Every structure is written in structure tokens, then in C-alpha cells.
Amino acid sequence: MTIDTDSEPFPETDDEAIKEKLIELMPLNHMVMDLWDWDIHFEEITFDDDLIEVVTGPEDYAIEQAKLLAEDFLRWIDEYGMDYDQENWPEGEFEDWIEEGCIAFIKDWRLRVSKKYKGK
């Protein structure tokens, strides 16, 4: 899915306005959103200038960015002492679960954007 950000529904030329619209469409039912509870706005840290491309650009790029988000997520878990019972997971499985969750989040987010603006 690629959305043309130069036409409707993005008549704005201001990237910040486009980012705000995209952030409003984040799926809130994913564990990635736990980061907001810790006041970690991953969309500003991990994606920052790439947010529009992550959500509207090529899927392979979005998946690469989801994997970077997973790396950041794991770092923040350690940094902030978040408890996901990670010590009781078999080796490597917790990290895989975080990565899968980040990929699912990005895919769902892209789908929400696509559904919202498909045909407009």
C-alpha cells in the first residue's frame, strides 16, 4: 500500500499535519501502545522523520522500521524496568514476541490508514 501524500486526504503540505492525522489512526489495542504509558513516544523517537514513509510507503520498508522499533522497545524495557515476565520466556522467544508485536502493530496501522483513505 502506498498513499499519495500530495493529494487528498493529505492536502496539507506540512508534514507535521500529515503526521498528526496518521498518529490519530494508530491502533490502540497493541502492546506497542504500552510505551505511551511510560511517556515514550516511539513515533517521535524511532520513526521521527520517517513516520509518513513507514505508514504510507513500501511495506518492506515499514517492516524494517518495525524491527527497529522492536530493538528500541527491548532497550526501553531494560531501561525503564518494564515487567513483561521476560525472565520466564525461553531464550530468544521474548525478543521474537516483541518483534512480532511491532510488525503486527505497523501492519494494522497501515491497514487502518489504507481503509480510512482508500478511494479518496
Secondary structure, 3 states (H helix, E strand, C coil): CCCCCCCCCCCCCCHHHHHHHHHHCCCCCCHHHHHHHCCCCHHHHHHHHHHHHHHHCCHHHHHHHHHHHHHHHHHHHHHHCCCCCHHHCCCCHHHHHHHHHHHHHHHHHHHHHHHHHCCC
